Amino acid sequence: MRPRAEGILALALVALAATSGPASADYKDSYKQGVEAIEKSRWADATRLMREAITGKSAEGETIRFYGQRFEPYLPHFYLGLALFNSGDCVGALRSWATSESQGAIRKSDQYRTLTKNRSACEARATPAKPTPATPPPGPDPAAVARASQAADAALKRADDAARAVTLLQNDPALSRVWNQDTALGPAQERAKEALVSARAKGDAGRRKPDLAQLGEAREAADRVTQQLETLSRHATRKRSELTAARKPTPPGPVPAPPTVAPTAVAPTRGPAPPELLAGARAFFGAQYQQTVSLLDGADRLPGRARAQALMLRAAARHALYLMGGEKDAGLLASTQADARSARRLDPQAAPDPQAFSPRFVQLFQQSR
């Protein structure tokens, strides 16, 4: 080989030695500096240095001498994952640890425990949290629901009482023949029954839900039904009076003034009738039986024959309430019989008019001793 060629070859060999020697050592330096950065919690520097080391050599497992007698395994993927984990990049950390674990060297290292511990924590962070179910809106105040339910029940009970009073009038012999022909009686009763069924359904639905609005609608509907039935009762009472008067022959002479209460229902008293007696009679013949009992609560204090008439009316009202309640209240029946006995003791001639009182009450009064 000529001298010039030999010189060129020597220079090339020197250049190659100058570039290849340090390059093979660069990844080790990066790795050592990266581990030092890890130990000092300089995560960004550690990330950069470990990536440089991996670029130089990706395979893990080599033993690296740091200084003196300190030798450490070459685990750049593990340490890159550790730096990323502490930087908040769980996705990158899991990817680096997966590479490290697939190569196998980490499994023989004391650092494997750190990998598995931090991987579990990182997986928990990376798993998206389940959406918190929407909190349902709070329901109505239980106390308000209880009050609304009680008000609806009370209104429905009033409507039921009014309906039973109408049924008693419907069964009256004087009215039964014309009940279905008069649009203000039979047909009006059917409409009221349908409205009462609807009101009761609203109340049931309002209690199940619970729904204050529906409970309020049930109460209002029941109140309207009660008004309809009370109007029907007043019409039925007037109709019964008309039919009773039409069946009786008119006596000769001037036409008497219309009585204050139903004809022949209450025998006349001497002098003006007490206001309590008149009010009680109006309530009774208006099918307001509970009100009759309340108005005649002081019947025992009335004077003379008015006391007997008031007791008879109170007995009739209590008897009607007893029948409307399904004939189950023994105490109410006993009060009815006591009033009837007291009336008969005060006035042995007192007797309820069969045209104004129900046959069952007439029989009860006559049997009272």
Secondary structure, 3 states (H helix, E strand, C coil): CCHHHHHHHHHHHHHHHHHHHHHHHHHHHHHHHHHHHHHCCCHHHHHHHHHHHHHHCCCCCCEEEEECCEEEECCHHHHHHHHHHHCCCHHHHHHHHHHHHHHCHHHHCCCHHHHHHHHHHHHHHHCCCCCCCCCCCCCCCHHHHHHHHHHHHHHHHHHHHHHHHHHHHHCCHHHHCCCCCCCCCHHHHHHHHHHHHHHHHHHHHHHHCCCHHHHHHHHHHHHHHHHHHHHHHHHHHHHHHHHHHHHCCCCCCCCCCCCCCCCCCCCCCCCCCCHHHHHHHHHHHCCCHHHHHHHCCCHHHCCHHHHHHHHHHHHHHHHHHHHHCCCCCHHHHHHHHHHHHHHHHHCCCCCCCCCCCCHHHHHHHHHCC
